[in-house]
Amino acid sequence: MNQAKQKVPKEEKAKIVLAILRNDKTTNEIAAQYVVHPNIISRWKQTVIEGLPELFEDKRRKIDRGQYREQEQKIERLQKLVGQRDYELDWLKKKLSIFDEPR
């Protein structure tokens, strides 16, 4: 049997590994059924087993208090800067309006 390198879709890999984990058939039986080398199936199984803990990680972003405080301070500085710029813009508009008045 010539088993040239073939691209196995991820869905197929998942099906194969689940079959192995169920222990319904031996690795060799499943390899023959799906025409994939048993060593490759063993590697896929190992990848799945090593990756399982990541499935149960809390994906929500955790910000510690220091980062939160730093973000709050940055927001406050930016709000002050925007306020200052608004004040300066209003002042400039008033000063420039004297040039718009008819003489």
N, C-alpha and C positions, 0 to 999 in steps of 0.2 A: 504494500500500500504506500503510495507516494504522498506524503503529507507535506506539500510545499507550504511555505508561510502563507497563511490565509488571514484575512481580516475578519475577525469574529465580532459581530455587533455586540454592544454592551448588554443589550437585553438578553441575547443568547448566552453570554457569559454568566449573567445573573441566574438564568434558568439552570445552567450546568452546575454552578456552585450550590444553588439551593438543593439540587438533586443529591449532590455529594453530602451536604449537611444533614439531609433527611436520612441518610444511610439506607436507602431503599436498595441500592445497587453498589457494587464495588466501583472504585475509580476506573479500573480497566473496562468494566461493562459500560460505564457512562462515556468513557473515551471512545469506545467502539461505536456507540450509538450516535454520538455527535461528530465523529471523525476528527477528534482532537487528541493530541498526544497527552498521555496521563501526567507527564511532568508539568505540562502547561496548566492542566487543571489543578494540580497541586499548588502551583504558584498563585493562581487566581484565588484558590481557597485561602491561602496564607494572607493574601492582600486583603481579602474580605475580613478575616479574623482580626488582623491588625488594625483595620479601619473602623471596626464596629464601635469602639469607645467614642470616636468623634461624632457618631450619629446621636449620641446622648448628651453632647455638650450643650450648654446654655448658649444659644447664638445671640442673645440680646447683648448689646454693647454695654460693657460695664465701665463706668467712669468713677474713679475714686474721688474722694472729697477734694483732694489737691487739684486734680484736673478740673473739677466742677468749679471750684473757687477761682481758678485761673481763667476759665472761660467767662465767668461772671464779671471779673475785673476787666477783661478785654472788652466785653460788651459795654460796660459802663464807660470805659475810656472812649470807645467809638461813638457812643451816644453824646458824650460831652463834646467831642470833636465836631460832630454833625451840628450840634446846637451852636457852637462857636461859629461855624461856617455860615449857618443861617443868619445869625446876628450880624456878621460882617457883610453878608450879601445885602441884607435889609439896609444897613448903614450906607453902603455904596450906592444903592438905588436912590436913597434920599439925597445924597450928595450929588449924584448925577442928574437928578430931576431938576436942579436949578438951571441946568443948561437947556432944558426942554421948554422953559417958560418963555413966552413972548416978551420982548423988551419994549 
